[in-house]
């Protein structure tokens, strides 16, 4: 059942009232986000309740008049940690009610003015609005939450985030791949605690290590054939050797993201040609010491290049020949795979079209997001449907194998490619896939992907969609 929980200042002590129902219907206790409050007695309020519009509405719209209202005293509201007004779902447990679900996003606030959570702010806001309409309380928490028990809720009417005391979410997803150095240890500790409690539904940290994931995928007979030759090293001499063995390689930080610090090295008649995008280096976003293409003539040049770029432990991967558009732009694919609570689905199929001569096809390095089916059809014609089905199978199999090995999680991004001759390659797995590229797609793909996420939250927590 969906209820509208309203903190009513007329009620005192631990009183509560269920609108339109007999007092006997009131539960003996309420539980929300890990907190429990006993109900001492139930009665009608001594004074008329203010109209619904007079209360802050967390969903950004007036509550449905048919939704029962559960009025609770300020003391009960404080004990449960609920805001003035909140739409939630209920589960009966003996003589009490469990209210929820409380859906937590674990992220780190951003120093960017006007964007509390950086480029993810818009996604969090849209998710908060959809959550409230579905009777789901969305809170954003970050490093230090375990001690402070504070987080953020979004007010769609004012368009602002409010920081307040929050309880322990029923389910949490991690939405940050990397945390600042000063909170990284704390974040790992808190996320480990949430995982042990069965509340964290994101792939574990080790799945963000490209080399760990490569080795794990290579152990699976049904996925190993799609992987490229790769190894891990921090030795520039070893990289120099591999370039001459494989002729063309990509060097990637094992914990890198967003296309940062990726270097392409290829054999050149006068040495090794290095190409990279500007945002490179340890702790830096840009590199001005070297041009974006540099000829390394000797082993010593390679060693110097590695030091200048701040490259440490890296994944060295043989280059895969990408197909190109008619105007010569390389492209590969990102499949967004989500768990609805009953099955895995491919929620979005995106082609990432790089700039001419680009080193990567990452959106953060200038690539454009296009409908994957349009690119498949344009490049492979009558084989497009077969290739899409094959790509779906690889992506879904990857998600299923990950869930068996690492436990339940809500979603994953799978990076894939198709060679001009139709061979499929599995590049990487992204445990925290973003939504930025989905904005460019026609229709409501992005909104549907957020709805899938909320459906998973409902089912995984036992608060099934009404």
C-alpha positions as CSV (number, residue, x, y, z in Angstrom):
1,X,0.0,0.0,0.0
2,X,1.2,3.5,-0.8
3,X,0.8,6.1,2.0
4,X,1.5,9.8,2.4
5,X,3.4,10.2,5.6
6,X,2.7,13.7,7.1
7,X,4.4,15.1,10.2
8,X,1.5,16.9,11.9
9,X,2.4,19.5,14.6
10,X,-1.1,19.1,16.2
11,X,-0.3,15.6,17.3
12,X,1.8,15.2,20.5
13,X,3.9,12.5,22.1
14,X,3.9,9.4,20.0
15,X,0.5,9.8,18.5
16,X,-0.5,8.9,15.0
17,X,-3.6,8.9,12.9
18,X,-4.5,7.2,9.6
19,X,-6.8,9.3,7.5
20,X,-10.1,7.8,6.8
21,X,-9.4,4.6,8.8
22,X,-10.5,3.5,12.3
23,X,-8.0,4.0,15.0
24,X,-7.6,0.2,15.4
25,X,-6.0,0.2,11.9
26,X,-3.0,2.2,13.2
27,X,0.1,0.0,13.6
28,X,1.7,-0.5,17.0
29,X,5.1,0.6,15.6
30,X,6.7,2.0,12.5
31,X,10.1,1.2,10.9
32,X,11.9,3.3,8.3
33,X,15.5,3.3,7.1
34,X,16.8,1.3,10.0
35,X,14.9,3.3,12.7
36,X,11.8,2.2,14.7
37,X,9.2,4.3,16.6
38,X,6.5,2.9,18.8
39,X,3.0,4.4,18.5
40,X,1.6,5.1,21.9
41,X,-2.0,5.9,20.9
42,X,-4.0,6.9,17.8
43,X,-6.5,9.7,17.6
44,X,-7.9,12.3,15.3
45,X,-6.1,15.6,15.4
46,X,-7.4,18.2,17.8
47,X,-7.5,20.9,15.1
48,X,-8.2,20.6,11.4
49,X,-5.3,19.5,9.3
50,X,-3.9,22.0,6.9
51,X,-4.7,21.4,3.2
52,X,-2.2,19.2,1.4
53,X,-0.8,22.1,-0.6
54,X,0.3,23.7,2.7
55,X,2.9,21.0,3.4
56,X,6.2,20.7,1.5
57,X,5.7,18.1,-1.2
58,X,8.9,16.1,-1.7
59,X,7.6,14.6,-5.0
60,X,7.4,17.9,-6.8
61,X,3.6,17.4,-7.4
62,X,0.5,17.3,-5.3
63,X,-0.1,14.0,-3.7
64,X,-2.9,11.8,-5.2
65,X,-6.1,12.5,-3.2
66,X,-6.8,8.8,-3.1
67,X,-3.5,8.0,-1.3
68,X,-4.2,7.4,2.4
69,X,-2.4,9.8,4.7
70,X,-0.6,8.7,7.8
71,X,-0.3,11.6,10.2
72,X,2.5,11.2,12.8
73,X,3.6,13.5,15.6
74,X,6.9,15.5,15.4
75,X,8.4,13.1,17.9
76,X,7.6,10.1,15.8
77,X,8.9,11.9,12.7
78,X,12.1,12.8,14.4
79,X,12.6,9.2,15.6
80,X,12.1,7.9,12.1
81,X,14.1,10.6,10.4
82,X,11.4,11.5,7.9
83,X,10.9,15.0,6.3
84,X,7.6,16.9,6.8
85,X,5.9,15.1,4.1
86,X,6.9,11.9,2.1
87,X,5.2,9.4,0.0
88,X,6.2,5.8,0.9
89,X,5.1,2.2,0.6
90,X,4.2,0.0,3.4
91,X,4.8,-3.6,4.4
92,X,3.0,-5.2,7.4
93,X,5.1,-7.1,9.9
94,X,3.0,-8.5,12.7
95,X,1.5,-5.5,14.5
96,X,3.8,-3.0,12.8
97,X,4.5,-1.3,9.5
98,X,7.7,-1.1,7.6
99,X,7.9,2.1,5.5
100,X,10.1,2.4,2.5
101,X,12.0,1.9,0.5
102,X,14.8,4.3,1.2
103,X,17.1,4.3,-1.7
104,X,20.7,5.5,-1.1
105,X,23.2,6.8,-3.7
106,X,26.7,6.8,-2.5
107,X,28.7,9.6,-4.1
108,X,31.0,12.4,-3.2
109,X,30.0,16.1,-3.3
110,X,31.7,18.2,-6.0
111,X,33.4,21.5,-5.5
112,X,31.8,22.7,-8.7
113,X,29.6,25.7,-7.9
114,X,25.9,25.1,-8.7
115,X,26.5,21.3,-9.2
116,X,26.6,19.6,-5.9
117,X,27.4,16.2,-7.4
118,X,29.3,17.4,-10.5
119,X,28.1,16.1,-13.9
120,X,25.8,13.5,-12.1
121,X,23.7,16.2,-10.4
122,X,21.1,16.3,-13.2
123,X,20.8,12.5,-13.2
124,X,20.3,12.5,-9.4
125,X,17.7,15.2,-9.6
126,X,15.7,13.4,-12.3
127,X,16.0,10.2,-10.3
128,X,14.7,11.9,-7.2
129,X,11.6,13.2,-8.9
130,X,10.8,9.8,-10.4
131,X,11.5,8.1,-7.0
132,X,9.1,10.3,-5.1
133,X,6.3,9.7,-7.6
134,X,6.8,6.0,-7.1
135,X,6.8,6.1,-3.3
136,X,10.6,5.7,-3.0
137,X,12.7,8.0,-0.8
138,X,16.0,8.9,-2.5
139,X,18.9,10.2,-0.4
140,X,22.4,10.9,-1.5
141,X,25.1,10.0,1.1
142,X,28.9,10.1,0.9
143,X,32.1,9.5,2.9
144,X,31.5,10.1,6.6
145,X,27.9,8.9,6.5
146,X,28.5,6.1,8.9
147,X,29.4,8.6,11.7
148,X,27.3,11.6,10.8
149,X,24.2,9.9,9.4
150,X,23.6,12.9,7.2
151,X,22.7,13.1,3.5
152,X,20.9,15.1,0.9
153,X,17.3,15.1,-0.4
154,X,16.2,17.0,-3.5
155,X,13.3,19.5,-3.4
156,X,12.0,19.8,-6.9
157,X,9.7,22.8,-6.2
158,X,12.7,24.9,-5.1
159,X,15.2,23.1,-7.3
160,X,17.7,22.7,-4.4
161,X,19.2,20.0,-2.3
162,X,18.7,19.9,1.4
163,X,21.1,18.3,3.8
164,X,19.6,16.6,6.8
165,X,19.8,13.6,9.1
166,X,18.9,10.4,7.2
167,X,18.6,6.8,8.3
168,X,20.2,3.7,6.9
169,X,19.0,3.2,3.3
170,X,17.5,-0.2,2.5
171,X,19.6,-0.4,-0.7
172,X,22.6,1.6,-1.8
173,X,24.3,1.9,-5.2
174,X,27.8,3.5,-5.6
175,X,27.9,6.2,-8.2
176,X,31.5,7.2,-7.9
177,X,34.3,5.3,-9.6
178,X,37.1,7.3,-7.8
179,X,37.0,9.2,-4.5
180,X,39.4,12.0,-3.5
181,X,42.5,10.8,-1.7
182,X,41.5,12.3,1.7
183,X,38.3,10.3,1.9
184,X,39.2,7.2,-0.2
185,X,40.0,4.9,2.7
186,X,36.8,6.0,4.6
187,X,34.7,5.4,1.5
188,X,36.1,1.9,1.0
189,X,35.5,1.1,4.6
190,X,31.9,2.3,4.5
191,X,31.1,0.6,1.3
192,X,32.5,-2.7,2.6
193,X,30.3,-2.4,5.6
194,X,27.2,-1.8,3.4
195,X,28.2,-4.8,1.3
196,X,28.5,-7.1,4.3
197,X,25.1,-5.9,5.4
198,X,23.7,-6.9,2.0
199,X,22.7,-3.3,1.2
200,X,25.2,-2.4,-1.5
201,X,24.1,-3.4,-4.9
202,X,27.0,-2.3,-7.1
203,X,29.9,-4.4,-8.4
204,X,32.8,-4.4,-5.9
205,X,35.8,-2.2,-6.1
206,X,38.0,-4.9,-7.6
207,X,35.8,-4.9,-10.7
208,X,37.0,-1.4,-11.5
209,X,40.5,-2.8,-11.9
210,X,40.9,-3.4,-15.6
211,X,43.5,-6.1,-15.2
212,X,41.6,-8.0,-12.5
213,X,38.5,-8.0,-14.7
214,X,40.4,-9.0,-17.8
215,X,41.8,-12.1,-16.0
216,X,38.4,-13.0,-14.6
217,X,36.7,-12.7,-17.9
218,X,39.4,-14.7,-19.6
219,X,38.6,-17.6,-17.2
220,X,35.1,-17.9,-18.7
221,X,35.0,-20.1,-21.8
222,X,31.9,-18.3,-23.2
223,X,33.5,-14.8,-22.9
224,X,37.2,-15.4,-23.4
225,X,37.0,-15.5,-27.2
226,X,35.8,-11.9,-27.3
227,X,38.8,-10.5,-25.3
228,X,41.9,-8.9,-26.8
229,X,45.4,-9.9,-26.0
230,X,46.5,-7.9,-22.9
231,X,48.8,-7.8,-20.0
232,X,49.6,-5.6,-17.0
233,X,53.0,-3.9,-16.4
234,X,54.6,-0.8,-14.9
235,X,57.8,-1.3,-16.9
236,X,58.4,1.0,-19.9
237,X,60.8,-1.6,-21.3
238,X,58.1,-4.2,-21.3
239,X,55.7,-1.8,-23.1
240,X,58.4,-1.1,-25.7
241,X,58.7,-4.8,-26.3
242,X,55.0,-5.4,-26.5
243,X,54.6,-2.6,-29.0
244,X,57.0,-4.4,-31.3
245,X,55.3,-7.7,-30.8
246,X,51.7,-6.5,-31.3
247,X,52.6,-3.5,-33.6
248,X,49.8,-1.3,-32.2
249,X,48.7,-1.1,-28.5
250,X,46.7,0.9,-26.1
251,X,48.2,1.7,-22.7
252,X,45.5,2.3,-20.0
253,X,45.7,3.0,-16.2
254,X,44.2,0.0,-14.5
255,X,41.9,2.3,-12.5
256,X,41.4,4.9,-15.2
257,X,38.0,6.3,-16.4
258,X,36.5,8.8,-18.8
259,X,39.3,8.2,-21.4
260,X,41.9,9.9,-19.2
261,X,45.6,9.0,-19.5
262,X,45.0,6.5,-22.3
263,X,47.9,6.4,-24.8
264,X,48.1,4.7,-28.2
265,X,51.5,3.4,-29.2
266,X,52.2,2.1,-32.7
267,X,55.3,1.1,-34.6
268,X,56.7,3.8,-36.8
269,X,59.6,3.6,-39.3
270,X,61.6,5.9,-37.1
271,X,60.6,4.5,-33.7
272,X,57.3,4.4,-31.7
273,X,54.5,6.9,-32.4
274,X,52.6,8.0,-29.2
275,X,49.2,9.6,-29.4
276,X,46.9,10.6,-26.6
277,X,44.2,13.0,-25.5
278,X,45.1,16.0,-23.4
279,X,43.8,15.0,-20.0
280,X,46.7,12.9,-18.7
281,X,49.1,12.7,-15.8
282,X,48.9,11.8,-12.2
283,X,46.6,14.2,-10.4
284,X,46.3,16.5,-13.4
285,X,43.7,17.0,-16.1
286,X,45.9,18.4,-18.8
287,X,49.4,17.9,-20.0
288,X,51.3,20.8,-21.7
289,X,54.8,19.4,-21.6
290,X,54.3,17.2,-24.6
291,X,52.3,17.5,-27.8
292,X,49.4,15.1,-28.4
293,X,51.4,13.1,-30.9
294,X,55.1,12.4,-30.2
295,X,57.7,10.2,-31.9
296,X,59.7,8.1,-29.4
297,X,62.8,7.1,-31.3
298,X,64.6,5.0,-28.6
299,X,63.9,3.0,-25.5
300,X,65.2,5.9,-23.5
301,X,62.5,8.1,-25.1
302,X,59.8,5.6,-24.1
303,X,61.0,5.7,-20.4
304,X,61.1,9.5,-20.4
305,X,57.6,9.6,-21.9
306,X,56.2,7.3,-19.2
307,X,57.7,9.5,-16.5
308,X,56.4,12.7,-18.1
309,X,52.9,11.3,-18.4
310,X,52.9,10.0,-14.8
311,X,52.0,6.5,-16.0
312,X,52.2,3.8,-13.3
313,X,50.7,0.3,-13.4
314,X,49.0,0.0,-16.8
315,X,47.0,-2.4,-18.9
316,X,48.6,-2.9,-22.3
317,X,46.1,-4.1,-24.8
318,X,46.5,-5.0,-28.4
319,X,44.7,-2.5,-30.7
320,X,41.4,-3.6,-32.2
321,X,40.6,-2.1,-35.7
322,X,37.4,-0.1,-35.3
323,X,35.0,0.5,-38.1
324,X,34.5,4.0,-39.4
325,X,31.7,6.2,-40.5
326,X,31.5,7.5,-44.1
327,X,33.4,10.6,-43.0
328,X,36.2,8.5,-41.3
329,X,35.2,8.7,-37.7
330,X,35.9,5.5,-35.6
331,X,33.1,4.1,-33.4
332,X,32.4,1.4,-30.9
333,X,29.5,0.6,-28.5
334,X,28.3,0.9,-25.0
335,X,25.5,-1.5,-23.9
336,X,23.7,-0.5,-20.7
337,X,22.5,-3.7,-19.0
338,X,20.1,-3.5,-16.1
339,X,18.5,-5.9,-13.7
340,X,14.8,-5.2,-13.2
341,X,14.5,-7.6,-10.2
342,X,13.2,-10.4,-12.4
343,X,15.5,-10.4,-15.4
344,X,18.4,-8.7,-17.1
345,X,17.6,-6.3,-20.0
346,X,19.6,-4.3,-22.4
347,X,18.2,-0.9,-21.5
348,X,20.3,1.2,-24.0
349,X,22.4,0.5,-27.1
350,X,24.7,3.5,-27.8
351,X,27.3,4.0,-30.5
352,X,30.2,6.2,-29.5
353,X,31.5,8.0,-32.5
354,X,35.0,9.5,-32.0
355,X,36.5,12.5,-33.7
356,X,38.5,12.0,-36.9
357,X,41.9,10.7,-35.8
358,X,40.7,10.3,-32.2
359,X,42.6,8.0,-29.8
360,X,39.5,7.1,-27.8
361,X,35.8,7.1,-28.4
362,X,34.9,8.2,-24.9
363,X,32.3,10.9,-24.6
364,X,34.6,12.9,-22.3
365,X,37.2,13.1,-25.1
366,X,34.9,14.6,-27.7
367,X,33.0,11.5,-29.0
368,X,29.3,11.8,-29.9
369,X,26.6,9.4,-28.8
370,X,24.4,7.9,-31.6
371,X,21.8,5.3,-31.9
372,X,23.7,2.0,-32.2
373,X,21.1,0.4,-34.4
374,X,21.5,3.2,-36.9
375,X,25.2,2.8,-37.1
376,X,24.9,-1.0,-37.4
377,X,22.4,-0.7,-40.2
378,X,24.5,1.9,-42.1
379,X,27.7,-0.2,-41.8
380,X,26.6,-3.8,-42.1
381,X,23.2,-3.6,-43.8
382,X,21.3,-6.9,-43.7
383,X,23.7,-8.3,-41.1
384,X,22.8,-5.5,-38.6
385,X,20.1,-7.5,-36.9
386,X,22.3,-10.5,-36.4
387,X,25.1,-8.4,-35.0
388,X,22.8,-6.6,-32.6
389,X,21.5,-10.0,-31.3
390,X,25.1,-11.2,-30.9
391,X,26.1,-8.1,-29.1
392,X,23.1,-8.4,-26.8
393,X,24.1,-12.0,-26.0
394,X,27.6,-11.0,-25.1
395,X,26.4,-8.2,-22.9
396,X,23.7,-10.2,-21.1
397,X,26.0,-13.1,-20.6
398,X,28.6,-10.8,-19.1
399,X,26.1,-9.4,-16.6
400,X,24.8,-12.8,-15.7
401,X,28.3,-14.1,-15.0
402,X,29.2,-11.1,-12.9
403,X,26.1,-11.5,-10.8
404,X,26.9,-15.2,-10.1
405,X,30.5,-14.3,-9.2
406,X,30.0,-11.1,-7.2
407,X,26.5,-11.0,-5.9
408,X,23.4,-8.8,-6.9
409,X,23.9,-5.5,-8.5
410,X,21.6,-3.1,-10.4
411,X,23.4,-2.2,-13.6
412,X,26.6,-2.4,-15.6
413,X,28.0,-0.8,-18.7
414,X,29.5,-3.1,-21.3
415,X,32.0,-1.7,-23.8
416,X,31.9,-3.6,-27.1
417,X,33.2,-3.2,-30.7
418,X,32.6,-4.9,-34.1
419,X,35.5,-5.1,-36.5
420,X,34.8,-4.3,-40.2
421,X,34.7,-8.1,-40.9
422,X,32.0,-8.6,-38.2
423,X,34.2,-9.9,-35.3
424,X,33.0,-8.9,-31.9
425,X,35.3,-7.6,-29.1
426,X,34.6,-7.1,-25.4
427,X,36.7,-4.2,-24.2
428,X,35.7,-3.3,-20.7
429,X,33.0,-3.4,-18.0
430,X,31.9,-0.2,-16.2
431,X,30.4,-0.8,-12.7
432,X,29.0,2.7,-12.5
433,X,27.7,3.6,-16.0
434,X,26.6,7.2,-16.5
435,X,23.6,8.5,-18.3
436,X,25.2,11.5,-20.1
437,X,25.4,9.7,-23.5
438,X,21.7,8.7,-23.3
439,X,20.6,12.3,-23.6
440,X,21.5,12.2,-27.3
441,X,19.2,9.3,-28.1
442,X,15.7,9.7,-29.5
443,X,12.7,8.8,-27.3
444,X,12.7,8.2,-23.6
445,X,15.6,5.8,-23.3
446,X,17.3,7.7,-20.5
447,X,14.0,8.0,-18.5
448,X,13.3,4.3,-19.1
449,X,16.8,3.4,-17.8
450,X,16.1,5.4,-14.6
451,X,12.7,3.6,-14.3
452,X,14.4,0.2,-14.6
453,X,16.7,1.2,-11.7
454,X,13.8,2.1,-9.5
455,X,12.0,-1.1,-10.4
456,X,15.0,-3.0,-9.3
457,X,15.1,-1.0,-6.0
458,X,11.4,-1.8,-5.3
459,X,11.8,-5.6,-5.9
460,X,15.2,-6.0,-4.3
461,X,13.9,-4.4,-1.1
462,X,10.6,-6.2,-1.1
463,X,8.5,-3.1,-1.6
464,X,7.0,-4.3,-4.9
465,X,5.4,-1.8,-7.3
466,X,1.7,-1.4,-6.4
